[in-house]
Amino acid sequence: MSATVTVEICMGTACYVMGGAQLASIADRLPEEWKDRVTVKGMRCVGACQQTGQYGRAPFVRVNDELISEADEGKVLNAIRSILEA
């Protein structure tokens, strides 16, 4: 069975204004061959930005179980790729 990926984008205030809003539409930009294997959804604030230095800076995205700090489209796509191509 082929791998599936869940991408959860933090929609807390800090994450939203620091890039989470733009990442919310990443599903529209996924390669066609990934679209049936990747689920993208918003999530409540994970509180990682409140734990200064421990997790990094907003925006945060969780790809399966990996929390990505200072997430951007490239980091998220690379995390998805590493799971789908494993």
C-alpha positions as CSV (number, residue, x, y, z in Angstrom):
1,M,0.0,0.0,0.0
2,S,1.3,3.4,-0.9
3,A,2.1,6.0,1.8
4,T,-0.4,8.8,2.6
5,V,0.5,12.1,4.1
6,T,-1.5,14.5,6.4
7,V,-0.4,18.1,6.4
8,E,-1.8,20.2,9.2
9,I,-1.2,24.0,9.0
10,C,-1.4,25.9,12.3
11,M,-4.1,28.6,12.1
12,G,-3.2,30.3,15.3
13,T,-2.8,34.1,15.0
14,A,1.0,34.2,14.8
15,C,1.3,31.3,12.3
16,Y,-1.6,32.7,10.2
17,V,0.0,36.1,9.8
18,M,3.5,34.8,9.4
19,G,2.6,32.6,6.4
20,G,0.1,30.0,7.4
21,A,-2.6,31.8,5.4
22,Q,-0.6,31.4,2.2
23,L,0.3,27.7,3.0
24,A,-3.4,26.9,3.5
25,S,-3.8,26.7,-0.3
26,I,-0.8,24.4,-0.8
27,A,-3.1,21.6,-1.8
28,D,-3.9,23.4,-5.0
29,R,-0.2,23.5,-5.9
30,L,0.6,19.8,-5.2
31,P,1.9,17.7,-8.2
32,E,-1.1,15.9,-9.7
33,E,0.4,12.4,-8.8
34,W,0.4,13.4,-5.1
35,K,-3.1,14.9,-4.8
36,D,-4.9,11.6,-3.9
37,R,-2.2,10.7,-1.3
38,V,-2.0,14.0,0.6
39,T,-4.6,15.6,2.9
40,V,-4.2,19.2,3.8
41,K,-6.1,20.8,6.7
42,G,-5.9,23.5,9.3
43,M,-5.3,22.9,12.9
44,R,-5.7,24.8,16.1
45,C,-2.7,26.5,17.6
46,V,-0.2,24.0,18.8
47,G,1.4,26.5,21.2
48,A,4.9,25.8,19.9
49,C,5.7,29.5,19.4
50,Q,5.0,30.1,23.1
51,Q,7.9,27.8,24.1
52,T,10.6,30.2,23.0
53,G,13.6,28.5,21.4
54,Q,12.4,25.0,21.8
55,Y,10.6,24.5,18.6
56,G,11.6,27.5,16.4
57,R,9.4,30.2,15.0
58,A,6.0,30.5,13.3
59,P,4.5,29.4,11.0
60,F,4.3,25.8,12.1
61,V,3.1,22.9,10.0
62,R,2.9,19.3,11.0
63,V,3.6,16.7,8.2
64,N,2.4,13.4,9.6
65,D,4.3,13.5,12.9
66,E,7.1,16.0,12.0
67,L,6.6,19.6,13.2
68,I,8.2,22.0,10.8
69,S,9.0,25.5,12.1
70,E,9.4,28.6,9.9
71,A,7.5,26.5,7.4
72,D,7.3,27.6,3.8
73,E,6.1,25.9,0.7
74,G,9.6,24.4,-0.1
75,K,10.0,22.9,3.4
76,V,6.5,21.4,3.4
77,L,6.9,19.9,-0.2
78,N,10.3,18.4,0.8
79,A,8.7,16.7,3.9
80,I,5.9,15.3,1.8
81,R,8.3,14.1,-0.9
82,S,10.5,12.3,1.6
83,I,7.5,10.4,2.9
84,L,6.0,9.6,-0.5
85,E,9.3,8.5,-2.0
86,A,10.5,6.4,1.0
